[in-house]
Amino acid sequence: MKTLKKIVIVLLILIAIPLIVALFVPNESISEGQVVINKPKQEVFDYIKYLKNQDNFGVWQLSDPEMNTTEEGQDGTVGFKYSWDSKKLGKGAQVITNIVEGERMESDMFFYDFDDTPSKAYFTVEEQPENQTLVKWGISWDTPYPWNIMSLFYNMDKDFNTGLEKLKEIVESQESPSETTFAINYYGETLKNIEKAVAGLSKEQMHFKPSDESWSISQCLEHIILTENMIFGMIKENMEKPENPERREEIKFTDKEIMARVVDRTEKYKAPEMLIAKGKYDDAETALKDLNTQREEILSFIQNTPINDLRNRVNDSPAGAADTYQSLLFLAGHTARHTLQIEEIKTASNFPKN
């Protein structure tokens, strides 16, 4: 009997020790990796802000090439959702919750096989000397007592560092785009996203308005076309004027800041009467054809105009002084802004079903 009591006491002590230790272990766990990449900060950020790019360097994604994935929204913007279903990794999703352009991207990660409480993932980029960038990639999560003791024995730092080394390899192997190439690629990206947003919409869906004050998708598309036509006309007129590089000191915003400001849907602007669309398009295909036709001239202009000719012509814009190259970026960003508006319209509870 004494032996049995001793065994019970020892077992109780063995059980009690981890329970006591867990009282002093934080509930929040953090895993993080970091790497220095030999590329400018903005170029690195332009790659990592897209969740789908993690398929190319994430340890977990690369571990299951047969993983089924789906996406909702526009990658690289707040609200984009990337979901996975994997025999090896289970079911989960990642949702972009915050982007500080050129600085930080945050997201919620859901692991449905455990619970619906999101873990908090993040990327940060910090400028370093000689055009280098310090990248940090990590995640934090809460674990209830007493399971929080497991954080003493497990973290994912090694996995993050392995993924970041792969990211470094990918980004450093890419040729840095010229300003001309960047602009052309940005126009291509915005066109691809709006094509995806309006694909397969019916006439009823095209003309649906969430409220009397709201625009329809048809109006959004028409407004994009009207605006590009008007602003590009102003750009061509400005190119007929003499260069005025002395005004460059008046420019207050970088290219990226202008792009970020125009797509920020928290800032609302009232369109001038001449750009308020009537909703003439019954189908998306016709609108996209008109947009493509119009953009052929714009893309040809970008391709064939020396970058210095664009940079050395400064004009006044709603954001203050801006050069012609920035005006062209604004124009593509304007399409991205209204693509987000179209996605908002489609999420209305009473949006017509196909």
Buried (B, 14 or more C-beta within 10 A) or exposed (E): EEEEEEEEEEEEEEEEEBEEEBEEBEEEBBBBBBBEBEBBBBBBBBBBBBBEBBBBBBBBBBEEEEBEEEBBBBBBBBBBBBBBBBEEBEEBBBBBBEBEBBBBBBBBBBBEEEEEEBBBBBBBBBBBEEEBBBBBBBBEBEBEEBEBBBBEEEBBEEBBBBBBEBBBEBBEEEEEBEBBEBBBEBBEBBBEBBBEBBEEBBEEBBBBBBEEEBBBBBBBBBBBBBBBBBBBEEBEEBBEEEEBEEBEEEBEBEBBBBBBBBBBEEEEEEEEEEBEBEBEBBBBBEBBEBBEEBBEEBBEBBEEBEBEEBBBBBBEBEBEBBBBBBBBBBBBBBBBBBBBBBBBBBEEEEEBEE
